[in-house]
Structure formats: C-alpha cells, structure tokens
C-alpha cells in the first residue's frame, strides 16, 4: 500500500523533473537542483546531513552537498524518486512515513508555488488530518522563534499553540497551509491572519520560523 510519504516523494520527483535544474523554489537562494541535492544528501549521507542542525558539521555538509549538486540533474532526480538505499533508516516504511511525509509535502510545494500560475492542491481529509497531527506535535518547536504569540487554527476551530506570548496572531487555514506558514513559507501560505497589524507584519517578515 502506498504511503503519504511515498506519494509526496513521487510528486516531488515529477515536479523537479518537469521544472528542470534551474527553476526557482521557495527555499531562499535555492534552485531546483539545490533542493534535489538537499533531499538526496539528507537521506543518503547521514554522516553529513547532521550539518543541517549542528553548526560544527556544517562544513562537511557543504562539501558533500556540493559533490551531489555537481551530479547530472537527471541522476539527482532519479535518486529522489527511488529513495534511500536499504541500509538507510529512511528505507524503513515507518521511519519514512514519520520523517518524510511533511518534508516532501513542503518541498513539493516549494517547487510548485515558486512557479507562475500555481493553484492550491485539493488534499483529501485523511491527509489533512495526518498533517494536523504532525503539526500539533511540532508546533512549539517550529514556532519557537516567532516574533509574536502564534496560535494555529483549523477551519473547524481546533487549535494548536505555536508560541505563547503577546501580542498574539491567530493563523486560520487548512493544516497543509498552516504547516507552510510554520515552516517559514509565509508569503505562499493561504492562511488568514488575525491580530495586531504590527504583529502580523512582524510575523510576515520573520526569517527564523521553522528549523
């Protein structure tokens, strides 16, 4: 049975293939080639991928990423599509689903929403509930650097607190859109923001949302 992570992986690979190596993404400064290399290194080179979070490992991450970025683009896309080797923890279905469902959803939107004429995807309710579950568990971590208090609200009224504090901004939208907001894609997330106008402006301009 296909999983959400597998579905989003294949969609991301298709989008990367269609866009080509030089297309922009929502990841500031990254082209589609850069994004593809990031995905491959994260899954295939754990000895370097730690540099994403640990500053001391950043130089190694940069070197390894540069090596993959230099590969033919078609090869990079195929590595994204086929996934990690068997010895990688990411090859386990449970780990893949837990670690990559949100990762690949966000990166697929990074490619889609950086192109002209994009429209929101219609996501099924089960997937939206899955994204909401992940959002609830990680909201405090992802929202810790928000410049204001931040409450996330689904259209049905369910809420999650991303950061306590005042003034408070309430973001209302589908879980998929709230995730994009929380991952620092404020300009592309289709959410309604309520609260003090200065606080909303600060949230829009925040550079450190997400990891």
C-alpha positions as a Markdown table, in Angstrom:
| # | Residue | x | y | z |
|---|---|---|---|---|
| 1 | Unk | 0.0 | 0.0 | 0.0 |
| 2 | Unk | 1.3 | 3.4 | -0.9 |
| 3 | Unk | 2.0 | 5.8 | 1.9 |
| 4 | Unk | 1.7 | 9.6 | 2.1 |
| 5 | Unk | 5.5 | 9.9 | 2.2 |
| 6 | Unk | 5.8 | 7.7 | -0.9 |
| 7 | Unk | 3.1 | 9.7 | -2.7 |
| 8 | Unk | 4.7 | 13.0 | -1.9 |
| 9 | Unk | 8.2 | 11.7 | -2.9 |
| 10 | Unk | 7.0 | 10.7 | -6.3 |
| 11 | Unk | 5.2 | 14.0 | -6.8 |
| 12 | Unk | 8.3 | 15.9 | -5.8 |
| 13 | Unk | 10.4 | 14.0 | -8.2 |
| 14 | Unk | 7.9 | 14.7 | -11.0 |
| 15 | Unk | 7.8 | 18.4 | -10.2 |
| 16 | Unk | 11.6 | 18.5 | -10.1 |
| 17 | Unk | 11.8 | 16.7 | -13.5 |
| 18 | Unk | 9.3 | 19.0 | -15.1 |
| 19 | Unk | 10.7 | 22.2 | -13.7 |
| 20 | Unk | 14.3 | 21.4 | -14.8 |
| 21 | Unk | 17.5 | 22.2 | -12.9 |
| 22 | Unk | 17.4 | 26.0 | -12.9 |
| 23 | Unk | 13.9 | 26.8 | -11.7 |
| 24 | Unk | 13.4 | 28.8 | -8.5 |
| 25 | Unk | 12.0 | 27.4 | -5.3 |
| 26 | Unk | 10.5 | 28.9 | -2.1 |
| 27 | Unk | 13.8 | 28.0 | -0.4 |
| 28 | Unk | 15.6 | 31.3 | -0.5 |
| 29 | Unk | 18.7 | 31.1 | -2.8 |
| 30 | Unk | 18.0 | 27.5 | -3.9 |
| 31 | Unk | 17.2 | 26.3 | -7.4 |
| 32 | Unk | 15.5 | 23.0 | -8.1 |
| 33 | Unk | 19.0 | 21.5 | -8.4 |
| 34 | Unk | 19.9 | 22.7 | -4.9 |
| 35 | Unk | 16.7 | 21.3 | -3.5 |
| 36 | Unk | 17.2 | 17.9 | -5.1 |
| 37 | Unk | 20.7 | 17.7 | -3.8 |
| 38 | Unk | 19.5 | 18.6 | -0.3 |
| 39 | Unk | 16.9 | 15.8 | -0.3 |
| 40 | Unk | 19.4 | 13.2 | -1.6 |
| 41 | Unk | 22.1 | 14.2 | 1.0 |
| 42 | Unk | 19.6 | 14.1 | 3.8 |
| 43 | Unk | 18.6 | 10.5 | 3.0 |
| 44 | Unk | 21.9 | 9.0 | 1.7 |
| 45 | Unk | 24.6 | 10.7 | 3.7 |
| 46 | Unk | 23.8 | 10.8 | 7.4 |
| 47 | Unk | 27.5 | 11.5 | 8.1 |
| 48 | Unk | 27.0 | 14.9 | 6.5 |
| 49 | Unk | 23.2 | 15.6 | 7.0 |
| 50 | Unk | 23.8 | 16.3 | 10.7 |
| 51 | Unk | 25.1 | 19.7 | 9.5 |
| 52 | Unk | 21.5 | 20.8 | 8.8 |
| 53 | Unk | 21.1 | 21.2 | 12.6 |
| 54 | Unk | 24.6 | 21.1 | 14.1 |
| 55 | Unk | 26.8 | 24.0 | 13.1 |
| 56 | Unk | 30.0 | 22.1 | 13.7 |
| 57 | Unk | 29.1 | 19.7 | 11.0 |
| 58 | Unk | 28.1 | 22.4 | 8.5 |
| 59 | Unk | 31.4 | 22.5 | 6.6 |
| 60 | Unk | 31.2 | 18.7 | 5.9 |
| 61 | Unk | 27.6 | 19.2 | 4.8 |
| 62 | Unk | 28.6 | 21.9 | 2.4 |
| 63 | Unk | 31.3 | 19.8 | 0.8 |
| 64 | Unk | 29.1 | 16.7 | 0.4 |
| 65 | Unk | 26.2 | 18.8 | -0.9 |
| 66 | Unk | 28.5 | 20.4 | -3.5 |
| 67 | Unk | 29.5 | 16.9 | -4.7 |
| 68 | Unk | 25.9 | 15.9 | -5.2 |
| 69 | Unk | 24.9 | 19.2 | -6.7 |
| 70 | Unk | 27.6 | 18.7 | -9.4 |
| 71 | Unk | 26.0 | 15.4 | -10.5 |
| 72 | Unk | 23.8 | 15.3 | -13.6 |
| 73 | Unk | 20.4 | 16.7 | -12.8 |
| 74 | Unk | 18.6 | 13.6 | -14.2 |
| 75 | Unk | 20.6 | 11.4 | -11.8 |
| 76 | Unk | 19.7 | 13.6 | -8.8 |
| 77 | Unk | 16.0 | 13.5 | -9.7 |
| 78 | Unk | 16.2 | 9.7 | -10.0 |
| 79 | Unk | 17.8 | 9.4 | -6.6 |
| 80 | Unk | 15.0 | 11.5 | -5.1 |
| 81 | Unk | 12.4 | 9.2 | -6.9 |
| 82 | Unk | 14.0 | 5.9 | -5.9 |
| 83 | Unk | 14.7 | 6.9 | -2.3 |
| 84 | Unk | 17.5 | 5.8 | 0.1 |
| 85 | Unk | 19.5 | 2.6 | 0.0 |
| 86 | Unk | 18.4 | -0.3 | 2.1 |
| 87 | Unk | 20.9 | 0.4 | 4.8 |
| 88 | Unk | 19.4 | 3.8 | 5.5 |
| 89 | Unk | 16.9 | 4.2 | 8.3 |
| 90 | Unk | 14.8 | 6.1 | 5.9 |
| 91 | Unk | 14.2 | 2.9 | 3.9 |
| 92 | Unk | 12.0 | 1.6 | 6.7 |
| 93 | Unk | 8.4 | 2.3 | 5.9 |
| 94 | Unk | 7.6 | 3.6 | 9.4 |
| 95 | Unk | 10.6 | 5.9 | 9.5 |
| 96 | Unk | 9.9 | 7.1 | 6.0 |
| 97 | Unk | 6.3 | 7.9 | 6.9 |
| 98 | Unk | 7.2 | 9.7 | 10.1 |
| 99 | Unk | 10.2 | 11.6 | 8.8 |
| 100 | Unk | 9.3 | 12.4 | 5.2 |
| 101 | Unk | 5.6 | 13.0 | 4.9 |
| 102 | Unk | 5.8 | 16.6 | 5.9 |
| 103 | Unk | 9.3 | 17.0 | 4.5 |
| 104 | Unk | 8.3 | 16.0 | 1.0 |
| 105 | Unk | 4.9 | 17.8 | 1.1 |
| 106 | Unk | 6.7 | 21.1 | 2.0 |
| 107 | Unk | 9.4 | 20.6 | -0.6 |
| 108 | Unk | 6.8 | 19.7 | -3.3 |
| 109 | Unk | 5.1 | 23.0 | -2.5 |
| 110 | Unk | 8.5 | 24.8 | -2.6 |
| 111 | Unk | 8.7 | 23.8 | -6.2 |
| 112 | Unk | 5.0 | 24.2 | -7.2 |
| 113 | Unk | 4.5 | 27.6 | -5.5 |
| 114 | Unk | 7.6 | 29.2 | -6.9 |
| 115 | Unk | 6.3 | 28.8 | -10.4 |
| 116 | Unk | 3.9 | 31.3 | -12.1 |
| 117 | Unk | 0.2 | 30.4 | -12.2 |
| 118 | Unk | 0.2 | 27.9 | -9.4 |
| 119 | Unk | -3.0 | 26.9 | -7.6 |
| 120 | Unk | -3.5 | 25.2 | -4.3 |
| 121 | Unk | -3.8 | 21.4 | -4.4 |
| 122 | Unk | -7.0 | 19.7 | -3.2 |
| 123 | Unk | -5.9 | 17.4 | -0.4 |
| 124 | Unk | -8.1 | 14.6 | 1.0 |
| 125 | Unk | -9.3 | 14.9 | 4.6 |
| 126 | Unk | -7.2 | 11.9 | 5.8 |
| 127 | Unk | -4.0 | 13.6 | 4.6 |
| 128 | Unk | -5.1 | 16.9 | 6.1 |
| 129 | Unk | -5.7 | 15.1 | 9.5 |
| 130 | Unk | -2.3 | 13.5 | 9.2 |
| 131 | Unk | -0.6 | 16.8 | 8.6 |
| 132 | Unk | -2.5 | 18.3 | 11.5 |
| 133 | Unk | -1.3 | 15.5 | 13.8 |
| 134 | Unk | 2.3 | 16.3 | 12.8 |
| 135 | Unk | 1.7 | 20.0 | 13.3 |
| 136 | Unk | 0.3 | 19.6 | 16.8 |
| 137 | Unk | 3.4 | 17.6 | 17.9 |
| 138 | Unk | 5.9 | 20.0 | 16.4 |
| 139 | Unk | 4.2 | 23.4 | 16.7 |
| 140 | Unk | 6.1 | 24.6 | 19.7 |
| 141 | Unk | 9.5 | 23.6 | 18.2 |
| 142 | Unk | 8.8 | 25.1 | 14.8 |
| 143 | Unk | 7.2 | 28.3 | 16.3 |
| 144 | Unk | 9.8 | 28.9 | 19.0 |
| 145 | Unk | 11.4 | 31.8 | 17.0 |
| 146 | Unk | 8.2 | 33.5 | 16.0 |
| 147 | Unk | 8.4 | 37.2 | 16.9 |
| 148 | Unk | 4.8 | 37.2 | 18.4 |
| 149 | Unk | 2.5 | 34.8 | 20.1 |
| 150 | Unk | 1.1 | 32.5 | 17.5 |
| 151 | Unk | -2.0 | 30.3 | 17.5 |
| 152 | Unk | -2.8 | 27.9 | 14.6 |
| 153 | Unk | -6.5 | 27.3 | 13.9 |
| 154 | Unk | -8.2 | 24.9 | 11.6 |
| 155 | Unk | -11.5 | 25.9 | 9.9 |
| 156 | Unk | -13.3 | 23.6 | 12.3 |
| 157 | Unk | -12.0 | 25.5 | 15.3 |
| 158 | Unk | -9.3 | 23.1 | 16.5 |
| 159 | Unk | -6.2 | 25.0 | 17.6 |
| 160 | Unk | -2.5 | 24.5 | 18.4 |
| 161 | Unk | -0.3 | 27.0 | 20.2 |
| 162 | Unk | 3.0 | 27.5 | 18.3 |
| 163 | Unk | 4.3 | 30.2 | 20.6 |
| 164 | Unk | 2.9 | 31.7 | 23.8 |
| 165 | Unk | 3.2 | 35.5 | 24.2 |
| 166 | Unk | 1.7 | 38.8 | 23.4 |
| 167 | Unk | 0.6 | 40.2 | 21.1 |
| 168 | Unk | -1.0 | 37.1 | 19.6 |
| 169 | Unk | -1.5 | 36.4 | 16.0 |
| 170 | Unk | -4.1 | 33.7 | 15.1 |
| 171 | Unk | -3.5 | 32.0 | 11.8 |
| 172 | Unk | -6.5 | 30.2 | 10.3 |
| 173 | Unk | -6.3 | 27.7 | 7.5 |
| 174 | Unk | -6.1 | 24.1 | 6.5 |
| 175 | Unk | -3.4 | 22.1 | 8.2 |
| 176 | Unk | -1.4 | 21.9 | 4.9 |
| 177 | Unk | -1.4 | 25.7 | 4.7 |
| 178 | Unk | -0.6 | 26.2 | 8.4 |
| 179 | Unk | 2.4 | 23.9 | 8.0 |
| 180 | Unk | 3.8 | 26.0 | 5.2 |
| 181 | Unk | 3.4 | 29.1 | 7.4 |
| 182 | Unk | 5.1 | 27.4 | 10.3 |
| 183 | Unk | 8.0 | 26.2 | 8.0 |
| 184 | Unk | 8.7 | 29.8 | 7.0 |
| 185 | Unk | 6.8 | 30.0 | 3.8 |
| 186 | Unk | 4.6 | 32.9 | 5.0 |
| 187 | Unk | 4.4 | 34.5 | 1.6 |
| 188 | Unk | 2.9 | 31.4 | -0.1 |
| 189 | Unk | 0.7 | 30.0 | 2.7 |
| 190 | Unk | -3.0 | 30.5 | 2.1 |
| 191 | Unk | -4.0 | 31.5 | 5.7 |
| 192 | Unk | -6.0 | 34.3 | 7.3 |
| 193 | Unk | -4.1 | 36.2 | 10.0 |
| 194 | Unk | -5.9 | 38.0 | 12.8 |
| 195 | Unk | -4.4 | 40.2 | 15.4 |
| 196 | Unk | -2.5 | 43.4 | 15.9 |
| 197 | Unk | -1.3 | 44.7 | 12.5 |
| 198 | Unk | 2.2 | 45.4 | 13.6 |
| 199 | Unk | 2.4 | 41.9 | 15.0 |
| 200 | Unk | 1.1 | 40.4 | 11.7 |
| 201 | Unk | 3.8 | 42.4 | 9.8 |
| 202 | Unk | 6.5 | 41.1 | 12.1 |
| 203 | Unk | 5.3 | 37.5 | 11.5 |
| 204 | Unk | 5.3 | 38.0 | 7.7 |
| 205 | Unk | 8.8 | 39.3 | 7.9 |
| 206 | Unk | 10.2 | 36.7 | 10.3 |
| 207 | Unk | 13.3 | 34.9 | 8.9 |
| 208 | Unk | 13.6 | 32.3 | 11.6 |
| 209 | Unk | 10.4 | 30.4 | 11.5 |
| 210 | Unk | 10.9 | 26.7 | 11.3 |
| 211 | Unk | 14.2 | 24.9 | 11.7 |
